[in-house]
Protein backbone atom coordinates (compact mmCIF):
# COMPACT_ATOMS: atom_id res chain seq x y z
CA UNK A 1 0.00 0.00 0.00
CA UNK A 2 1.25 3.48 -0.84
CA UNK A 3 2.12 5.66 2.14
CA UNK A 4 -0.42 8.31 3.04
CA UNK A 5 1.01 11.81 2.90
CA UNK A 6 -0.43 14.25 5.41
CA UNK A 7 -0.02 17.97 6.07
CA UNK A 8 0.83 19.14 9.59
CA UNK A 9 1.67 22.74 10.53
CA UNK A 10 3.33 23.73 7.27
CA UNK A 11 4.91 20.41 6.29
CA UNK A 12 3.97 17.38 4.24
CA UNK A 13 5.09 14.03 5.65
CA UNK A 14 4.14 10.35 5.78
CA UNK A 15 1.24 9.70 8.16
CA UNK A 16 3.41 7.39 10.34
CA UNK A 17 5.86 10.22 11.00
CA UNK A 18 3.28 12.82 12.07
CA UNK A 19 3.33 13.69 15.79
CA UNK A 20 1.54 16.22 17.94
CA UNK A 21 2.44 17.13 21.54
CA UNK A 22 0.26 15.61 24.28
CA UNK A 23 -0.67 19.09 25.48
CA UNK A 24 -2.43 19.90 22.21
CA UNK A 25 -5.84 21.22 23.23
CA UNK A 26 -7.41 19.00 20.61
CA UNK A 27 -6.16 15.99 22.62
CA UNK A 28 -6.79 17.45 26.08
CA UNK A 29 -10.17 19.20 25.56
CA UNK A 30 -11.41 18.28 22.07
CA UNK A 31 -10.86 22.01 21.47
CA UNK A 32 -10.94 22.13 17.69
CA UNK A 33 -13.02 21.89 14.55
CA UNK A 34 -12.83 19.84 11.38
CA UNK A 35 -14.15 19.32 7.85
CA UNK A 36 -14.46 16.38 5.47
CA UNK A 37 -14.40 17.13 1.74
CA UNK A 38 -15.16 14.41 -0.82
CA UNK A 39 -12.96 14.32 -3.93
CA UNK A 40 -14.21 12.67 -7.13
CA UNK A 41 -11.79 11.99 -9.99
CA UNK A 42 -9.28 14.23 -8.14
CA UNK A 43 -11.71 17.19 -8.05
CA UNK A 44 -12.82 18.42 -4.60
CA UNK A 45 -16.63 18.61 -4.47
CA UNK A 46 -18.14 21.85 -3.10
CA UNK A 47 -14.84 23.03 -1.57
CA UNK A 48 -15.93 26.71 -1.20
CA UNK A 49 -19.01 25.55 0.75
CA UNK A 50 -16.87 23.37 3.03
CA UNK A 51 -14.49 26.31 3.61
CA UNK A 52 -17.45 28.54 4.47
CA UNK A 53 -18.67 25.99 7.02
CA UNK A 54 -15.14 25.66 8.44
CA UNK A 55 -15.14 29.44 8.95
CA UNK A 56 -18.52 29.20 10.74
CA UNK A 57 -17.08 26.50 13.04
CA UNK A 58 -13.89 28.54 13.71
CA UNK A 59 -15.96 31.66 14.48
CA UNK A 60 -18.21 29.56 16.73
CA UNK A 61 -15.26 28.52 18.92
CA UNK A 62 -13.54 31.94 18.67
CA UNK A 63 -10.47 30.62 16.89
CA UNK A 64 -8.77 32.90 14.34
CA UNK A 65 -8.58 31.58 10.83
CA UNK A 66 -5.09 30.00 10.46
CA UNK A 67 -5.09 29.99 6.63
CA UNK A 68 -6.86 31.94 3.91
CA UNK A 69 -9.38 30.18 1.67
CA UNK A 70 -6.84 30.44 -1.17
CA UNK A 71 -4.23 28.67 1.01
CA UNK A 72 -6.70 25.92 2.04
CA UNK A 73 -7.59 25.44 -1.62
CA UNK A 74 -3.95 25.07 -2.69
CA UNK A 75 -3.27 22.65 0.18
CA UNK A 76 -6.34 20.58 -0.67
CA UNK A 77 -5.20 20.16 -4.26
CA UNK A 78 -1.67 19.42 -3.04
CA UNK A 79 -2.82 16.67 -0.63
CA UNK A 80 -5.00 15.16 -3.37
CA UNK A 81 -2.06 15.13 -5.81
CA UNK A 82 0.29 13.54 -3.26
CA UNK A 83 -2.06 10.67 -2.39
CA UNK A 84 -3.14 7.64 -4.40
CA UNK A 85 -6.66 7.10 -5.70
CA UNK A 86 -8.85 9.36 -7.81
CA UNK A 87 -11.65 9.41 -5.23
CA UNK A 88 -10.50 10.62 -1.82
CA UNK A 89 -11.93 11.99 1.39
CA UNK A 90 -9.94 14.98 2.66
CA UNK A 91 -10.03 15.60 6.40
CA UNK A 92 -9.06 19.05 7.80
CA UNK A 93 -8.59 19.73 11.49
CA UNK A 94 -7.71 22.92 13.35
CA UNK A 95 -7.17 22.93 17.12
CA UNK A 96 -6.37 25.76 19.52
CA UNK A 97 -2.80 24.50 19.71
CA UNK A 98 -0.41 23.45 22.46
CA UNK A 99 -0.52 25.03 25.94
CA UNK A 100 -0.35 24.10 29.64
CA UNK A 101 -3.65 22.55 30.62
CA UNK A 102 -6.14 25.22 31.70
CA UNK A 103 -9.72 25.56 30.51
CA UNK A 104 -9.52 29.21 29.47
CA UNK A 105 -8.03 30.04 26.08
CA UNK A 106 -4.20 30.25 26.13
CA UNK A 107 -2.46 33.49 25.16
CA UNK A 108 -0.41 33.27 21.99
CA UNK A 109 -0.84 29.55 21.23
CA UNK A 110 -0.48 28.68 17.55
CA UNK A 111 -3.34 26.66 16.07
CA UNK A 112 -2.48 23.11 15.01
CA UNK A 113 -3.43 22.57 11.36
CA UNK A 114 -3.74 19.03 10.07
CA UNK A 115 -4.94 17.54 6.77
CA UNK A 116 -5.06 13.95 5.61
CA UNK A 117 -6.51 11.90 2.79
CA UNK A 118 -8.39 8.61 3.00
CA UNK A 119 -9.92 6.59 0.22
CA UNK A 120 -13.47 7.81 -0.45
CA UNK A 121 -15.84 4.94 0.28
CA UNK A 122 -19.27 5.67 -1.17
CA UNK A 123 -22.22 3.32 -0.52
CA UNK A 124 -22.24 -0.11 -2.10
CA UNK A 125 -24.83 -0.64 -4.84
CA UNK A 126 -26.66 -3.03 -2.54
CA UNK A 127 -27.17 -0.23 0.01
CA UNK A 128 -28.47 2.16 -2.65
CA UNK A 129 -30.86 -0.45 -4.04
CA UNK A 130 -32.15 -1.92 -0.78
CA UNK A 131 -31.71 0.95 1.66
CA UNK A 132 -30.32 0.69 5.18
CA UNK A 133 -31.61 -0.02 8.68
CA UNK A 134 -31.65 2.72 11.31
CA UNK A 135 -32.55 2.84 14.96
CA UNK A 136 -33.71 5.88 16.95
CA UNK A 137 -32.43 7.59 20.10
CA UNK A 138 -32.88 10.71 22.16
CA UNK A 139 -30.47 13.41 21.03
CA UNK A 140 -28.46 14.11 24.20
CA UNK A 141 -25.71 16.18 22.52
CA UNK A 142 -24.90 19.81 23.34
CA UNK A 143 -26.76 22.80 21.89
CA UNK A 144 -24.12 23.85 19.34
CA UNK A 145 -24.50 20.99 16.87
CA UNK A 146 -24.09 23.48 14.00
CA UNK A 147 -20.35 23.63 14.81
CA UNK A 148 -18.29 20.82 13.32
CA UNK A 149 -16.39 20.29 16.56
CA UNK A 150 -13.89 17.46 17.02
CA UNK A 151 -15.57 16.85 20.42
CA UNK A 152 -17.59 13.98 18.95
CA UNK A 153 -18.02 11.76 22.02
CA UNK A 154 -21.82 12.14 21.95
CA UNK A 155 -21.91 11.23 18.25
CA UNK A 156 -19.54 8.27 18.82
CA UNK A 157 -21.64 6.88 21.70
CA UNK A 158 -24.79 7.24 19.61
CA UNK A 159 -23.25 5.70 16.49
CA UNK A 160 -22.09 2.69 18.52
CA UNK A 161 -25.70 2.02 19.62
CA UNK A 162 -26.55 1.74 15.91
CA UNK A 163 -23.59 -0.57 15.20
CA UNK A 164 -24.50 -2.72 18.23
CA UNK A 165 -28.01 -3.08 16.77
CA UNK A 166 -26.68 -3.98 13.29
CA UNK A 167 -27.96 -0.64 11.93
CA UNK A 168 -26.29 1.95 9.70
CA UNK A 169 -27.25 5.04 11.68
CA UNK A 170 -29.18 6.39 14.61
CA UNK A 171 -31.97 8.88 13.87
CA UNK A 172 -32.34 11.32 16.74
CA UNK A 173 -35.17 13.27 18.32
CA UNK A 174 -34.95 16.17 20.74
CA UNK A 175 -38.08 17.28 22.61
CA UNK A 176 -40.22 15.23 20.23
CA UNK A 177 -38.74 16.61 17.01
CA UNK A 178 -36.29 15.19 14.46
CA UNK A 179 -32.75 16.58 14.61
CA UNK A 180 -30.29 14.48 12.55
CA UNK A 181 -28.31 11.23 12.70
CA UNK A 182 -24.92 10.64 14.37
CA UNK A 183 -22.98 11.45 11.17
CA UNK A 184 -25.67 12.41 8.65
CA UNK A 185 -28.65 14.67 8.07
CA UNK A 186 -32.13 13.17 7.90
CA UNK A 187 -35.05 13.88 5.54
CA UNK A 188 -38.59 12.44 5.46
CA UNK A 189 -41.18 12.18 2.69
CA UNK A 190 -44.90 12.21 3.53
CA UNK A 191 -47.65 12.29 0.93
CA UNK A 192 -45.12 13.15 -1.78
CA UNK A 193 -43.77 16.17 0.15
CA UNK A 194 -40.08 16.27 1.06
CA UNK A 195 -39.66 17.41 4.67
CA UNK A 196 -36.35 18.81 5.95
CA UNK A 197 -35.60 20.00 9.49
CA UNK A 198 -34.47 23.66 9.55
CA UNK A 199 -30.77 24.49 9.74
CA UNK A 200 -30.30 25.78 13.28
CA UNK A 201 -28.09 25.08 16.31
CA UNK A 202 -29.53 21.54 16.65
CA UNK A 203 -28.06 20.08 13.45
CA UNK A 204 -24.93 20.27 11.36
CA UNK A 205 -25.63 22.34 8.23
CA UNK A 206 -24.81 19.52 5.82
CA UNK A 207 -23.24 20.30 2.47
CA UNK A 208 -25.18 17.33 1.04
CA UNK A 209 -28.36 18.63 2.74
CA UNK A 210 -27.96 21.86 0.74
CA UNK A 211 -27.37 19.95 -2.51
CA UNK A 212 -30.56 17.92 -1.90
CA UNK A 213 -32.59 21.08 -1.21
CA UNK A 214 -31.18 22.77 -4.33
CA UNK A 215 -32.02 19.72 -6.48
CA UNK A 216 -35.52 19.48 -4.99
CA UNK A 217 -36.09 23.20 -5.69
CA UNK A 218 -34.68 23.10 -9.23
CA UNK A 219 -36.84 20.08 -10.07
CA UNK A 220 -39.99 21.45 -8.44
CA UNK A 221 -40.32 18.64 -5.90
CA UNK A 222 -42.79 19.71 -3.19
CA UNK A 223 -40.65 20.71 -0.22
CA UNK A 224 -41.21 21.96 3.34
CA UNK A 225 -38.36 23.05 5.61
CA UNK A 226 -39.83 22.96 9.11
CA UNK A 227 -39.75 21.12 12.43
CA UNK A 228 -40.72 17.47 11.90
CA UNK A 229 -42.37 15.62 14.79
CA UNK A 230 -41.29 12.16 15.89
CA UNK A 231 -44.75 10.89 14.91
CA UNK A 232 -44.30 12.27 11.37
CA UNK A 233 -40.96 10.47 11.04
CA UNK A 234 -42.32 7.21 12.41
CA UNK A 235 -45.22 7.29 9.93
CA UNK A 236 -43.26 8.69 6.96
CA UNK A 237 -43.47 7.06 3.55
CA UNK A 238 -39.75 7.56 3.04
CA UNK A 239 -36.78 8.48 5.24
CA UNK A 240 -33.33 9.37 3.88
CA UNK A 241 -29.93 10.01 5.39
CA UNK A 242 -27.39 12.25 3.64
CA UNK A 243 -23.69 13.01 4.04
CA UNK A 244 -20.66 13.77 1.90
CA UNK A 245 -19.57 10.13 1.97
CA UNK A 246 -23.00 8.39 2.14
CA UNK A 247 -24.45 10.80 -0.46
CA UNK A 248 -28.20 10.01 -0.27
CA UNK A 249 -29.37 6.70 1.18
CA UNK A 250 -32.89 5.44 1.83
CA UNK A 251 -33.72 4.20 5.33
CA UNK A 252 -35.92 1.16 4.80
CA UNK A 253 -36.35 0.04 8.41
CA UNK A 254 -36.60 2.21 11.51
CA UNK A 255 -36.35 0.38 14.84
CA UNK A 256 -36.99 -2.86 12.95
CA UNK A 257 -40.25 -1.64 11.34
CA UNK A 258 -40.53 -1.13 7.57
CA UNK A 259 -40.50 2.48 6.33
CA UNK A 260 -43.25 2.76 3.67
CA UNK A 261 -43.25 -0.54 1.80
CA UNK A 262 -39.76 -1.39 3.05
CA UNK A 263 -38.04 -0.45 -0.24
CA UNK A 264 -36.35 2.79 -1.32
CA UNK A 265 -39.23 5.03 -2.44
CA UNK A 266 -39.97 6.81 -5.71
CA UNK A 267 -38.90 10.24 -4.43
CA UNK A 268 -35.61 8.76 -3.19
CA UNK A 269 -34.93 7.16 -6.57
CA UNK A 270 -35.55 10.50 -8.28
CA UNK A 271 -33.29 12.51 -5.96
CA UNK A 272 -30.57 9.83 -6.01
CA UNK A 273 -30.47 9.95 -9.82
CA UNK A 274 -30.46 13.78 -9.78
CA UNK A 275 -27.61 13.75 -7.25
CA UNK A 276 -25.50 11.41 -9.39
CA UNK A 277 -26.16 13.54 -12.51
CA UNK A 278 -25.35 16.72 -10.63
CA UNK A 279 -22.05 15.27 -9.39
CA UNK A 280 -21.08 14.20 -12.92
CA UNK A 281 -21.93 17.63 -14.34
CA UNK A 282 -19.96 19.50 -11.68
CA UNK A 283 -16.95 17.22 -12.13
CA UNK A 284 -17.05 17.53 -15.92
CA UNK A 285 -17.08 21.32 -15.56
CA UNK A 286 -14.12 21.18 -13.16
CA UNK A 287 -12.07 18.92 -15.47
N1 LIG B 1 -24.64 15.69 10.62
C1 LIG B 1 -23.56 15.20 11.26
C2 LIG B 1 -23.61 15.09 12.74
C3 LIG B 1 -22.43 14.81 10.53
O1 LIG B 1 -21.33 14.33 11.16
C4 LIG B 1 -22.44 14.90 9.11
C5 LIG B 1 -21.26 14.44 8.29
N2 LIG B 1 -20.20 15.31 8.37
C6 LIG B 1 -23.58 15.43 8.48
C7 LIG B 1 -24.67 15.80 9.27
C8 LIG B 1 -23.64 15.59 6.98
O2 LIG B 1 -22.86 16.66 6.55
P1 LIG B 1 -22.20 16.69 5.09
O3 LIG B 1 -23.32 16.52 4.12
O4 LIG B 1 -21.59 18.03 5.00
O5 LIG B 1 -21.22 15.57 5.03
Boltz pocket constraint, residues with backbone or C-beta under 6 A from the ligand:
constraints:
  - pocket:
      binder: B
      contacts: [[A, 36], [A, 145], [A, 155], [A, 180], [A, 181], [A, 182], [A, 183], [A, 184], [A, 185], [A, 203], [A, 204], [A, 205], [A, 206], [A, 207], [A, 208], [A, 209], [A, 242], [A, 243], [A, 244], [A, 245]]
      max_distance: 6.0
